Amino acid sequence: MMPKQSSLHASEYHRDRGLVAICVFAAWLAIAGCAKPGRAATAKAAGMLSAGGAPLAGVNVTFTPAAGRSASGTTDSEGKFELSTFARGDGAVPGKHRVTLSLQVSDVPMPGTPEAAAYKPLPSPFAKKYAGLGTTDLEVEIPAGGNTAIALEVAKP
């Protein structure tokens, strides 16, 4: 007597196995939390940076909260900046922030070239204390409703 043959053909068997594998994988992704975590809420934040009453151009301005992601922006020729955290211009996470500054560096010659030997970086237009989180005394509160009129006046070197 011959064994009874299954009603499933080989192609149907492999298709059904593939569907089971896909379902198991999808369930694993859901349990493992593969999706991106929710982003923290941000509030519009922008302002102006100056030293001695003169606007500072080409300065990277970074707002660092006690917890969460930092926001940053670069000043334009009028010293104006707009902060971005997750997307361009989305602002900063509401709360208290320490503010640090750094110069936007461009056109630095390659080391070992004659240009590099003659290169002298421009002097900083602001005091060194603003470069580090441990030394800056700049603090700004970003309210949940945002602040687009932040005025940062810093000391010259």
Secondary structure, DSSP 8 states (H G I E B T S, - for coil): ------SS-HHHHHHHHHHHHHHHHHHHHHHHT-S-------B-EEEEEEETTEE--SEEEEEEESSS--EEEE--TTSEEE-BSSSTT--B-SEEEEEEEEE-------TTSHHHHH------SS-GGGGSTTT---EEEE-TT-EEEEEEEE---
